[in-house]
Each structure stands twice: as C-alpha cells, then as structure tokens.
Amino acid sequence: MKHHFSILALMLAMNMQAQNYQITVSEKDEPMQTGQFQPTWESLQTYEVPEWFRDAKFGIWAHWGPQCVEGSGDWMARELYMEGSGKYNYHREHYGHPSEFGFKDVLPLFKAENWNPEQLVKFYAEECGAQYFFALGNHHDNFDLWDSKYQEWNAMAIGPHKDLLDGWAKAAKKAGIPFGISFHADHAWTWYEPSRRFDLKGDKIGVKYDGWLTKEDGYKPNADGTEKWWKGLNPQNLYAQNHDFSRNTWDNGSIHSQWGWEGGACMPSEEYVTNFYNRTLDAINRYNPALIYFDVTVLPFYPVSDAGMKIAAHMYNKGLSGSSSSNGTQNVVFGKILTDYMKKALVWDVERGAPNKIMEQPWQCCNCIGDWHYNTNVYQNNHYKSAATIAKLLVDIVSKNGNMLLSVPLRADGTPDEKEIAIMKEFGAWMNINKESIVKTRPWKIFGEGPIANADIKINAQGFNDGQYTKAGAEEIRFTQSKDGKTIYVTALAWPEDMTIRVKALSEGSSLCPAKIKKVELLGYGKVKYARTPDAMTIHLPKALNAIMPVVKITVK
C-alpha cells in the first residue's frame, strides 16, 4: 500500500487500444479459461458488476502474513533493509543484522498458532455485518499463503505449515459469504531491491544484505558447522533480485513513481511475469474466489504485459453463470487508477479515500482499522479508527455507490487484539440495527449535504483523502434509498447536540423529493416527529441510542 503514481503512469494506462505488449506470458502451465470474455479492453468493458456485489456494501479483509511477526507495520520486509529506518533499527536490535538475518529468516517465525478462521469469519459476518471476506494471498514480500505449486516459499512449506487460503475459503463458505483474495507479489521485483544494499556506516559498513544470496549459498555450512535452515531453497525465488537495479534504487521514494513500470523501473522478465500469472491462476482455480484485488495501477504488469488482462478474463469466464448476457459473470476484479473506460471493465478501488460525488459505476474503498500489517505502536498508542469513524466512512462511501473493504489486521499468531475486537463489536452493534440503510441500498438523487459534501475534496493518487471525512459532524448528512425508491435513508454523521436533524434536500416543495412523506422512523427506536418547511425538513430525535450516529428511515407515498 501507501504508494503514489505519476501522471506518466496514467497516460500509459489510457492507451487502451495498445496490444503490443513487451512481455507476453506463457499459458503452458496455467491456460487462461476461455469463454465470453477476451483479454482486451473491448471485451472486458462489456462487464457488468454483479448484483450481489452492489448489494453487499461491506466486507472485511484479513491483511495478514509474515510481515506481522515483528509488529512493526506495513512494508517491514522492505524497510528492514533501509539503514536507519525505524523498521531497520527494530529488526537489527531484536533479530539481527540484515546480512545475517533477513526477511527469509522471519518466515519460520510466522506460526499462525492460534488462528481459527471459522471463528473469525463467523464473527465478521454475524457480529460485524460483513457481507464478504478477503484474505491475503501474497504481499509484496512474495510469500504465498497457500500450498503453492509455483512458489517454494509458501505457508505450507515454511512457518505455519498450513494452507491458509484453504482455511479461509472454507470458513467463508461455511459463513455463507463470498470469498476474495488479494495478490500483491507482482511488485516484489522492485520492492525488494533494498535487500541488495549494505550499510553505509557503523560496524557493518559494506557488508551486503541477504538479498544477494543464491541457492548455492544455502549449502555452505554456518560458522559453527551446522546446516542452514533454508538449505535447498533459492532465496532469489523470494527476493526476485536476479536483475539490474532500477534507476535511483537507493532513493527510497523512487518506487512510487515507478509503480506503473515506468519512470526507470527495471523491466520484469518473462519468467517472473509468467510465474506471478501461474501462481494467481493456481489460487483462483483452487479456491474459487468471487473477488480478486490487485495493489497496482490498473492490472498486474499493465501496460508492459498481457498478464493482468488474461487474469481478469480468466476470472470473469470462471464466474459465468451460464447466461449469455453481458452480466453473466458473478465475479469481481478490482483495479486502481482507472480511466472512465476502464471502470466499465474493472471495479475501481480507492485506497483510504472516496470521490466527492456519486459514481456511475459501482466502486470500492479499501481501508484499514489501523496499519495494513499489524503494528504494535498503533495498538499501544490507541491509533485505531474508532467505531464511529468506520461507520462515517462506510455511510459516506455507500451514499456514492461504493462498497467498503475494511482490513482488521491480525497478530502473527492469527488473532486480533482486544482493542480491535471491542471496536468491531461496537461498530457491529450499530451495523446490525442500521444495516438496512446500507445493505441492498442504492444512492439517492444526491449523496449528501453539508460542509464536506459541498467541498471539492480531491483524491490524492489512488485515494488518501479519508481524513477529511472522519471530521464530519452532525451537520453532515448522507442519503441512500431502497431499490424500489419507496424508502429514503437519512444519516447524520454524528448525533446533533439539540437532537434535531435539518435536511434541506427534503424541504417542502423540494424538486428532489416531490412525493408526500408517509412515515418517519429512527432505526432502532420507531416513529419520530418531523416537520417540513420551505427551508428544510426538521426531524426531532428522542435520545441518542448509541455513541455513533442516527439513521432515519423515511417512507414516501
């Protein structure tokens, strides 16, 4: 996560008709499933988002893997190789120097010893209101969290010695909610480049980090004559550094401008791209996810390779319901930094943010209760999002035709901490009373009114504007409606001090609501008093029912 994209990346992505890929993946081992959808924009743009996803609105994501071991947060497998960084300092103090104890050596410490997927997914679905569930398939650390056919560095062979995706998939099926997998390993190629650095000062100056190691190095005995634990494994299958450095490789920030494979990134090899393609299709074919997510510009390796386009076509064809219509597939594929044309082919994902208008096409915001990977500093300093903040973000997103995917990071042992559980229980209590204003709804004629609704809040790169929405108070109103249009839901993003909600859009004579009002209810309470004047509709609330926000249900004639 947390990367930014250049204008050049967007310009490249806009070249929709270009099919002259530099790198064409081999389908020898994992053939793309053929069918209605072809790996072209012309074919993929006939896609229509399935109704179940439009209805779902809220999902929970276990963004969980071996980077949770040290509890130092997201991107630790990269930043432990950045001399002087907080993650480097923590790793060296607690585990050793990166030349002697690199990320490969963290992997066996990832045990998942207390992981109970069935219990967790049941909690997410029944107590938190999640309508779908996502698991991490691999992160930029390039470690596969299943019994991978094409990556020897995987959770069945090392660490938990468990097929984590299999456990998650079975748990989601038992809970009766759709299953999703996120894949991030395509960028290990550039992301791990710091693993080939060395200290520029101190007692280890010039000593290379372990990103240089090869399979042959594993057969050399340790200083005490013992065998290396990873004997027989090739570290380059994890670190993926058998290539030239990208431009400005010692600049820690250069990866963001190179995320779209332009701006000086070393081009990936056909072998590397095909390996990611094979791994992704292997997971799709085994676990049958209804959703897949990529942390990339558009699609993996786009626009330098056809890999991402083939994965999307494969996913859509696997999800065909048998219908010959354009919306026959029940599957969903997400992409970031999409043009309007691309938003017809993929579901647009916005990271930690939202547009400031109703989007024509359904979209999703991915966000996190804290850091993406488990971070003990977030826990210790109480920096988790509150239940009220999560609810505010969800209501705002749904009012704009979006879904929210919320990551609740797990500790390395496979459990959430007690603060996360308390927050999600509080949110879930609110959700279980008010979810009729969320699930199976559609945007109203306008998404909202109030200072934030009236402001022009820009998205920064792939998102990152959610801080604006967390400041919303009672004067900020959001709308949704039932599918049949007979019910309007009005949510104030906080309880008003005077227990009165004033809604300009529902004023007497408003062109937005010419229908007569039949009934006004506070969800979780019952009928409430109201009045319509030419200025506004005034709704009188009896009392605060929770510490989050009120939702008013308005039935029109």
N, C-alpha and C positions, 0 to 999 in steps of 0.2 A: 504494500500500500504506500501511501504518502508521497508518490512521485508526481512530477508535473510534466506537461507535454508542450512541445514547441509548436509554433504556427506552421513550421515546415511539416511536422507530423500530420497535421490536419489537412494540409494541401495535398500530401501524398495520399491520404486516406480518401480524399474527394475524387481521386482519379478512378472512378467506379468502373470504367469500361476496360481498363488496362488488365490484360490477362497474360502479359509477358513476364511471368514470374522468374526471378533469378534462381529460385530453388524450388524444384518440383519434388514432392515427397513420393516415396515408393509405396505402393499398396500391396506389395508382395506378401507381407506377413499379416496385415490387417486391411482387407479390402473395404473400401467405403461402400456402405449399403446403398444400393441404387433404388430409384423409385421416382416419386413425383418431383422431388427437389434435386436440382443440379447445383454444383459448386460455383455458381455465377450469381452476380447481383440481380440480374434479370429474373432468374428463377427464385432466389431466396426472397425477393421483395414481394412475392405473391403470398408470403406467410401472413397468417392472421393469428394474433395471440389467443390461446385457448381460453374459453370462458372460465374454467376453473381457476386460472391464474388471476384473471381480472377480479374474480370474487374473493380470492384468498386474502389479499391485502397485507398480511403479516406473517413473516417467517423468522425462525431463529437459526443461527449459524454457530456451530462449534468450530471456531477458528483455532484449532488445537493440533499441536505436533511437538517435535523435539525441541523447537525453539522456546518452549515453555519451561524447560528444565531449569535454567538459571534464573528465571523470573525477572529478567531484565528488559523484557518488552520486545516489540516488533523489530524485525530486521537484525536481531542479535547475531545470527550466523554470518552476516556480512560485517557488522560493525565491531565484532570482536577482533577483526583484523585491521582495524583503524587505530593506529597507535595514538594514545592519549585520549581516546573517546571514553565515555563512561562505561560502555559495554566492554571495551578492551581492558580497562582498568579492573573492572569487576571480575572478568574472566581470568585475567592473569593472577589476581590475588587469591581467587578461590579454586581455580582449576589448573592453572599453569600457563606458560608462555605459548603463543600460537604456533611456534615452531615445534613444540613438543606435545601439545595437547590442543588440537584444533577442533573444528566442529564435528569432524568424523568421530572424535573420541567422546563427544557429548551424546551421540546417538545411543550407545548401550545404557546410558543413564535414564533414558526415556522408557519407563516401565509400564505406565498406564495401569498400575497395580490395583487401583480402586475404581476403575472405570466400569460403570454399569449403564450401557447405552439404552437398554429398555426402560430403566427407571428414569433416566434423564429425559428421553424423548416423550415419555408419558407426562412428566412434569411440564415440559414445554407446551405440549398440546392441551392438556386438561387444565392446568393451573395458570398458564401464561397466555393462552389464547392463540398459540402458533398454529397456522394453517398449513405450513410446510416446513421442512427441516433441511438444513445444509450441513454437510461435513467437508472438511478439508481433505482433498485427495493428495495433493502435494503443494508445498510452498516454493518460494524461490530457492529454498535450501536444497531442492532436488531430491528429497527423500520421499519415496512413495509409501503411503499409509495403508497399503493393502498387499496382498500376496502377488506382487507384480511380476509379470512374465519378462519385462524388458528393462527392469532396473534392479540390480542386485542389492542396492542399498534400499531396503524396504522393511516395513514394520513386522513382517513375518520372519524375516531372517535376523533382524537386529532389534534390540530394545524390548518392546512388548512381546515379541514373538506371537503376535495376533494379527489377524486380518481385520483392521479397524473399519474399513469401508463395509465389509460384510456385516459386522456387528451393527453399525449404524443403519444400514439398509434394512436389515431385518427388524430393527426397533421401529423405524419409521413405518414399515408395512404393518406391524402389529398395532401401532397407534392410529393407523388409518389416514396418514397424511403423506403427501408427495415428498419424494426424496431428491435432494440436489447434491451435486459435487462441485467443488471449486478446484481449478487447476491453475497453478502459478509457476510451474517449473520451467516454462519456456525461457524465462529471463535469467536462469542460473548462469548462462553463458557469459553475460556481462556483470551480473550481480555479484558473482564470486571472485571477480578479478582482484580485489584486495587480498585474497588468500595467497597471492603470489608476491606480496610485498615483503618487507623486512623492516625492522626498527631502524629509525634514523638517529637514535640517541640511546643512551643508557648502556646497561651491561650486556645487552644482546644486540648491539648495533651490527647491522649487516647480516644477521642470521635469518635465513629465509623461513617464511611461514610454511605450513604444511600443504599449501595449495600446489606445490611443485611435485609432490610425491607421486610415484607410479606404482603399479602392481609389483614390480621387481623389488621396490624398497621394502615391501611387506615381508619378503623372505630373508631380509637381513636381521639377525638377532638384535635384541635390545642390549644396552650396555651391560646388563647383568647376565646376559646369555639366554634369557627367556625369549619365547616367540612373541611376536606382535599379535595382538588380539585380532587384527584385521588381515592377517596373512591369507592370501588367496583372493582378496578383494582389490579392486583397482580404484584408488582414490579419485582418479580422473573421471570415473563414471559418476562420481558425486559432484566434484568441483567443476568439471567440464572446462578445464583450462588448457587444453591442447590446441591453443590458437594464439594469434597475435593479440597484443593488448589493444583495447580501444583507445581512441585519441583522448588525451588528458586523463589517462587511467588513474593517476594519483590525485586527481581532483574528485573529492568525494561526491560532489554535486553533479558531475557530468553525466551520471547515469540517467538523470531525469530528462535531460534534453536528448538523450539517445534511446529513450524508452521505445520510440516508434521505429527503431532500427535505422534512424538517420542521424545526422549530427556527429558522425565519427565512430559509431559503434562498429566493432569488428563483426563482419557478416557471419552468421552461423553456417555451419557446414550442412550438407545434405544429410549426412549420417545423424547429426544432432537433431535436426528438424524432424526427420523420419522417426527417430526414437521417441520424441515427445508425442508425435502423432500416434504411434503404435501404443504407447502407454495410455493415452487418453481413450482411444477406441477400445483397448482391453478393458478399462474400467467401465466404460459405457455398456459394453456388451455383457459384462459380468453382473453389474449391479442395477442396470436398467433405470438410471436416474431420469426423473421427469424434467430436471433443470440442470444446466451446467453454466458455470461462471468462469470468466477469464479476467485476470487482472492486467489487462493490456489495452493498447489503443486498437480499437475495432475488434480484431481477432488475433489469435497467436500467429506471429511472424508476418502479419499483414503490414505492408503490401509486397514484401520481398518473396513470399512463398504462398503456395495454394493450400498449405496445411490447415489453416483455420477455416477456410471456406469448405474444405472437404469434411472437416469435423462437424461443422454446422449442418451440412447437407445430410451427413450420416445420422446425426441426432434427430433431425426432422423426419427423415424417412423411417427411422426406427419407431417414431411416435405416431405414425399414421394410424388412424382409427378404422381405416377401410373406406372412408368417404372419398369420393372423387373431387370434392370441393376444395378450394384453396386453403381452407382452415381445417383440413382433416387431421393434422398433427396435433398431438396433445402435449408436445414437449416445448421447452423454452430454452433459448440460448441468449446469454447476456453479453453486451459489449460496451465499451466506454468510448467517449469522444466520437460520437456518431453524427453524421450529417442527417438531414431530414430523410433523404432517400434510404440511408442505412437503417433508420429507425423503423422502416417498414419490413426490414429483413431480420432484425435482431431486436431484442428488448434492451433499451438504453438503460445502463446502470450509472447512477450518480453516487460518488463516494462522499459520505458525510455532508450531504447538501441536498438542495432542491431548486428547481426553477421557480420563478415567481409568476407562473401562470398555469392554467390548465393545459396539459399536453394532449395533443390529438391522439397519439399512440400511448398505450399503457407503458409504464416505465417502473424502475425500481431504484430506491435509495439503499445502499449498503452502509450500515453504521455500526458502532460498537459501544457497548456499555462503558468500556474503559480504553485500554490499548488493544491492538489487534491480537498480539500474543500476550499471554499472561504476564502481568507486570506487578511485582510486589510493591513498588513505590506508589502505584495507583491505589492499591489496597491500603497501605499504611497511611497515606495522606488523604484518604477519603475523596479521591478524584473520580469516582464512578459517576456516571449520569444518574440523576435521581429518577424515580418512577414517574414523577411529573414531567420531567424533561423528555423522557422516552415517549410518553403519551402525547405531549405537544408536537414532537416531531412526526409521530405517526399520523395524527389528525391532519396536520398541515399537508403531509405527503399524499394522503388519501384524497383530500379535497382537490388535488391537482392531477388525479387519475393515476396515482402511483401506488406502489407497494413498498413496504419497509422490511428489509432483511437485517435483523439485529444480531450481532455477534456477542455471545456471552462466553468469554474466554475461560478455559478450564486450566487448572493447575496440571503439572506434569503427571500426577497420579490419576488424572481423569475426573476430577471433581471440581465443581465451582466452590468458591469460598462462601462463608456465611453472609457476607455483605451483599454479594451478588444474588444469593438466594432470597434475602429479605427484600431487595429492590424488585426482583422479578415477581415475588408474591404480592407485593403492594400494587405493582402495575397490573398483574393478573387479576386481582380483585376488582380493579377499575374496569379492566377489559371485559371480564365476564358479565358485568352489568350493562356495559355500554357498547358491546361489540356489534349490536345490530346497526349502529351508526357507522361502522367500519366495514365489517364483512358483508359481501354481496351488495355493496352500495355502488353508486356511480357519482361522478362530480355533478354538482348543481350548475346553474347558469353562470354563476361566478364562484370562484373558490373561497373568497372571503372578503372581509373588510377590516380596516384598522390601520394603524401607522405602518406596520410591516407589510401588510398586504398592498398598501398604496405606494410603497417604496420600490425602487428598481434595484433589487439586490442581485448582483451578478454572480454567476458561477465562476469559481477560480479553477481553471484547467478542468479536471474531471469532477469537481464538486467543491468541497471545503468552504461552504458558507453556512453550515448548520448553526454556528454560534449566534447568528442573527435571530434565528427562530427560537432559540432557547430563552431569549429575553422577553418573549411575548407575555403580555398580561391580560387582564380581563377585558380590555377594550378591543382585543384581537379576536375576531370571530371567524370561524371556518364552517363551510357548508358541505353536506353530502345529501344524496337523495336515494330513495328506494328505486329499484329498477323500473317500477311502473309509474314513477313520478308522483305518487299519491302521498308520499311522506317526505318531508324535508327535515334534516337533522341540523340543528344549530349548536355549535360547540364554542363556548367562550374558553380561551386557553388558560384561564385561571378563574377562581371564584371571585366575583366582584365584592368589594367591601360593603356596598349598600345592598347586596343581594338582588340587584336589578341588572338585567341584560337589555341593552338597547340595540336593536338591529335595524339599520337604515334600509337595507335591501328589502325588508318585509313591511315597510311603511304602508299606510293606507293609500291606495292608488298607484302603488309601485308597478311599473311595467314588468318587473322581474317576477312578481307574484300577484297576478290579477285574480287568482282564484280566492274564494272565500275560505276562511280557516274553520275547520270543524272541531278540532281538539288540540290542546297544547299540554304536553306532559313532560315532567322531569324524569328521565330514566332512573330507575331505582327508587322512585318516590310515588309518582302518579300525577294527576291533573294539577296545574298551577294557573294562577290568574295572569291575564295579559290584557293589553290594550293596544289598538292600532290608531296612530295619528298620522297626519301627512308627513311628519318628520321621521317617525320610527315606530317599530313595534317594541313595546316595553313588556318584558317578561319578569314577573316577580317570583323569586325563588324563596322557598320556605326556610331552608337551612343548608349549610354545607354538609354534604353526605360523605365526603372523603377529603383527602389532602391534595387532590389532583385538579379536577375541573368538572364543570357541569355539562351535561349533554341534554338538550331539549328536543323532543320529538314533536313535530308539527304535522298534523294530518289535515290535508286540504280536501275540499269538496270537488 
